[in-house]
Structures are given as structure tokens and as C-alpha cells.
Amino acid sequence: MKAHKYIFNPMTLSYEKFRLGWRQKLVRFFYFLVTTGVFATAFVFIWYNFFGSPKERIQKRELEYMKLQYEMMTDRLGSLEALIADMQQRDDNIYRVIFEADPIPNSVRKAGYGGADRYEKMEGYSNSDLVIETAKKIDKIASQLYVQSKSYDEVFEMAKNKSVMLSSIPAIQPVKINDMRRISSYFGVRVDPYYKVKKMHEGVDFSVPVGTNVFSAGQGKVIEADVSKWGYGKSLTIDHGFGFKTTYSHLNQFKVKVGDVVKRGQLIAKSGNSGKSTAPHLHYEVHKSNIAINPIHFFFNDLSPEEYEQIIELSSAPSQTMD
């Protein structure tokens, strides 16, 4: 039963029931609403920030699970990167070496993927950094796998053309051993016979009489037949493909012309003493990817291991060139 409140009325000297006016009722109702609102707001704030709603707790567990999956995916991507690095190392140092192919430059293997705004739509979220880094790794792996796939296609083509490549490599001496007196000058820094200064000698000088047969060191196509009263004099250049070119200089007579396709061991010229030459000889050069390399390393069809070792030792001794 509701208790009534009484107040003493000094005018009537009696107790009367206490009744609130409409203003007092309105004020009390307003205070009630404010107090209730404050407590409700505090309760909701504490609950959602320290406990969360059931739906939020479920979403939080899902986010933690997704983050764990991203971390596991990142670890697996790291393993894939290590595997790709091993594939690249084998490709450059084994497969491409076997077929005399240049390794693929790092600038190509590590090339970027996409533009700067490629990951713009992934920004602005609490886990954006993790998602963007994972996406970058996936794109990087995809790019490297594409380059590696193209490299294997190239190696496969080289394997199919292995017989052609083997016949094209300049693997014999351009003059017969019985026709040459000696190798008068080797590849490397030598003294110029005219200027008496040290300069790079980019070939090998075979001391042979004028008119000695000169043979192509490998299958290829004649691309130059120069004639000069100075320098290399009469000179032939053959493109063997696969990055190889050979040059035969100080000749006396051409036996082939520009555009002719020649085989290994085919007669292409007669030796001479033309151009800047101090005595009859053949100056012979081998170029790989337009870089002069030591022709001695390509005499494996003509030399025994002992002869090869002896020539390598002689080539390191100082000497004077004949041109």
C-alpha cells in the first residue's frame, strides 16, 4: 500500500496530505529523466568498451582468426620466396651456364609490379598494413614467377637447339697446328710494337706464313669483310649466334663474302701481313655479347689437357704484340 506524506498546517493546526504542484511534478520528472539517461549512458559505455555486445565479440574472434590466418599466409609466402630464390640461382648458375646464356639481370627479376595507387583501396582500415604487405608479396612472387617461366621457355628453346649451338660455338683454332710456327702473342695487356706502350690485346696472334689457310672456328654467317691499309688490314667477322662473334685479321685473301653461311672448319681466308702488322700472322678474336674474351678458352677441340695448361701458363707471361 502506498504511504502518504503529511505536512503540518499552522493555519488550521492540523496535518494535511502533501500534494505536489504541476511544476514540482514536472521538475521531478525532468530530474528522473536526466538521472536515468546518465546511468544508461554510463552503462552502455562501460558495457560496449569493456565487454562488447555478443555480435561484437563474435566479430572480434573472427578478426583475430583472420589475423592469425594472414600471419600464417605470410610465413608460407616467405617459404615460397625462398623457393623462388633457389630456382633463380639454379637458373642463372646451372641451366643458363650449360647453354652459354647470360644470367637474367636482377633489375629484371626484381622489377616492380603495378603502380603506386595499386593498393589505395586497401588503405584506411585497422589492418590495412598487414593486408597491403601481403598483397605486395603476392604480386612480387607473381612477377618473379612470370620472369622465371619466360626464362625456362628460353632454356627449353636453347635445349632444343643444343646441337646447333654446339656447332656454332667457336671451338677450334682458326689455323691448323701443323701450319703455325707458334702463338706469338696472347690475350691481355701487351706492349704495342709501334707505340711501345701497354694496351689491351683483345685476341691471339698466330705466327703463320702468308697464304696459310684460315678456317671458321664455328658455324655462322659472315657479317663483315673489311679492307684497310692500317689497323686490322683485311679482316673478316663471323656471327655465330648465341652471342658469339669471331674476327680474323691481317688477311691476304678472302674465300667468302658478306652474307655467306659457313660451317665449322670451312676455309674462309688466306693469312697475310696486311694493315698494322710487324710480320705475317693471323690476329684472332672471340667476342661474347660484344665483349672480347680470351680465345684460348675455346680451343678445347684442338688441345690436350696438358697443351691447354701449357698455353694458359704462356699466356700469362709478358710479351709484345705483332699488331
Secondary structure, DSSP 8 states (H G I E B T S, - for coil): -----EEEETTTTEEEE----HHHHHHHHHHHHHHHHHHHHHHHHHIIIII--HHHHHHHHHHHHHHHHHHHHHHHHHHHHHHHHHHHHHIIIIIHHHTT-----HHHHT---S-TTTTGGG-SSTTHHHHHHHHHHHHHHHHHHHHHHHHHHHHHHHHHTHHHHHHHS--S-SS-TTT--EEEE-SEEEE-TTT-SEEEE-SEEEE--TT-EEE-SSSEEEEEEE--SSTT-EEEEEEEETTEEEEEEEEEEESS-TT-EE-TT-EEEEEB--SS-SSSBEEEEEEETTEEE-GGGG-TTT--HHHHHHHHHHHTS--B---
